[in-house]
């Protein structure tokens, strides 16, 4: 039998199988005489990409480079424009916000993509930055700053894998995480998204990529990971989110490039560009850093995605222009996050190609990179949500993992002999953050900014303390009712939720007046006072610290507050160490390891009970 006959019979057999799979998911299937080679999983990814790319029109290629927000695109438009990806921005969720409804939504969008002439599946992206955090009921893990305190890359890998399983159940196959930025000024509203202030910490925590993507893309519960935000977003002047990193290339390479190099070595599938600038040039138009350094020098073979409306900010004016579209694509951005004005983006990019402002080779390169990841993920063969993983969303095993992560992330900064507490100690708990899932989880929890209150199931820090104590635990948010009959008083205080530039702090960085008043009430009772700080960064507390008997940095622990209690009561030894330098006063910012400034607590500080 001739090889061509073997290939033809093989393709026919696969075509029947593919048709059955698609039909089972409600996707209309045409009776093609011979399936295209790109639909045959036995061929190499490179061969499949070549075959598909040669069949695509310019408009189909532009569609693959376009990522609208779910609220602003219909299934019919996904089919008509050949849209390559859809995203949920912070807090954008189906109604009701349940894992099952997410899977239904994803499958609906996917069916629309597969109904196109070439049956190219889409990818769906979310910011699952500390668990599948837009889904009510998902496990919410500590934010990165706490994981950096753990110094445990294996733990971070486990968290990535758990997040991927919860995502897989809802169908979502692309995670805009991990953030591998190096924070250099704690005034920055994204400080908690960083694993720490030195490149070694984010670099070692790129194990998150392994956890999310698995041993290889396309395996069980494998989702595409994203290293972000490229590059220097943690170096901006004044900690200004979306500001300007006025640093030398030597410093950029020494401090901010290593985590991206580490992520590329681990095979990260995508890289997201930062809103910020480097010495006045917006990263979204920086061809040298995107194309020359990332793609050529580091050898990154995945695709580059813009941030949300990121191309709009190239010229500093609202909205985007044809020149901004051309500049971003020519710089090396492969897929553009255009939540609302995606039709205009396609129009501008089409004109840029036809006018010669963007070469066709750049369009083909972007499509090769995007399509390769879709093939590697196995989306052409298994495009729908894997609902077998729905039972993992917020499941006991994942919550146990999160509780362990919380305990590992606690940093004991001061202890005058009051910790650990005994199980039978009479304990009073106060503070606005003591009994609040929303506050202890921080931003990027259910909504973009997060908010106080019982926004998702979990265990508050107060509930965790009550579960650890053998005697009744008293509580009032403001400290009312405390007296000298208690063995200890715990004040759980800190920051309310925020995200990105909404969290930038240009002035003071201390505790709120209400928190200070609560702590003073506890001190006035004459009992030992333990302060548990729930915050996304170090706070200015040096002047109050002498009056506290113990201080624990809990960061933003997520839904499993029992992990905090595990450390307070000694069930788990505190092993966390500061991932950032703790300022003596806010005026010291920026303050980092080795800069000669005298901190309150140095980078790496952390006490134990031994």
LINCORFEN-V801717 format. One record per run of one state. SS is the DSSP state (hx for helix, st for strand, lp for the rest). FROM is the first residue (numbers start at 0). TO is the last residue. If there is no record, write none. Layout:
<<SS	FROM	TO> <SS	FROM	TO>>
//
This chain:
<<lp	0	1> <hx	2	23> <lp	24	35> <hx	36	38> <lp	39	43> <hx	44	54> <lp	55	56> <hx	57	63> <lp	64	64> <st	65	68> <hx	69	71> <lp	72	73> <hx	74	80> <lp	81	83> <st	84	86> <lp	87	97> <hx	98	113> <lp	114	121> <st	122	125> <lp	126	142> <hx	143	149> <lp	150	151> <hx	152	169> <lp	170	172> <st	173	174> <lp	175	177> <st	178	178> <lp	179	189> <hx	190	192> <lp	193	197> <hx	198	203> <lp	204	205> <hx	206	212> <lp	213	222> <st	223	223> <lp	224	224> <st	225	229> <lp	230	231> <hx	232	234> <lp	235	235> <hx	236	238> <lp	239	242> <st	243	244> <lp	245	247> <hx	248	264> <lp	265	268> <st	269	272> <lp	273	275> <st	276	277> <lp	278	279> <st	280	281> <hx	282	284> <lp	285	285> <hx	286	296> <lp	297	301> <st	302	304> <lp	305	308> <hx	309	312> <lp	313	320> <hx	321	330> <lp	331	333> <st	334	336> <lp	337	340> <hx	341	353> <lp	354	358> <hx	359	376> <lp	377	385> <hx	386	391> <lp	392	394> <hx	395	408> <lp	409	409> <st	410	414> <lp	415	425> <st	426	429> <lp	430	435> <hx	436	440> <lp	441	457> <st	458	458> <lp	459	459> <hx	460	467> <lp	468	472> <st	473	474> <lp	475	486> <st	487	493> <lp	494	498> <hx	499	502> <lp	503	511> <hx	512	523> <lp	524	527> <st	528	533> <lp	534	540> <hx	541	544> <lp	545	548> <st	549	554> <lp	555	558> <st	559	559> <lp	560	560> <hx	561	567> <lp	568	580> <st	581	581> <lp	582	584> <hx	585	587> <lp	588	599> <st	600	600> <lp	601	605> <st	606	606> <lp	607	609>>
//
